[in-house]
C-alpha cells in the first residue's frame, strides 16, 4: 500500500473522469448539431 497503490488509484480516477468528460462533450456536440440541422432544414422550408 505504498506509492504504487496511490498512483494506480489516481490513474484510474483520471481515466474515469476523462471518459465521463468525453462522453458528456460528445452528447453536447451531437445535440448541438442536431438542433442546428433542424434549424437549417426549417429555414429552407420557409424560404
N, C-alpha and C positions, 0 to 999 in steps of 0.2 A: 504493500500500500504506500509506495513512495511516489516519486515524481512521475514515473511512467504511468501509473494509475491515473493521476490527476490529468496528465497530458492527454491520455486516451479519452477521458470524460469530456474535457474541453473540446477535443476534436469532434467527438460525437455530437455534442450540443451545437457546435458551429455548423456541422453538416445538416442537422435537423433545421436549424434556424434558416440557413441558406435555402434549403429545399422549400420550406414554407414561404419564404420571401419570393422565390422564383415562381411558385405556384400562384401566389397572390398576384404578382406582377402580370403573369400570363393571362389570368382571368380578367384582370382590369383592362388589359390591352385588347383582349378579344371582345369584351363588352363595348369598348370604345369604338372599335372598327365596325361592329355590327350596327350600332346606333348611327354611325357615320354613313354606312352604306344605305340604311333605311332612309336617312335624311336626303341623300343624293337621289335615290330612286323616287322619292316623293317629289322632290324639286322638279325632276324631269317629267313626271306625270302631269304636273300642273302647268308647265311652260309650253 
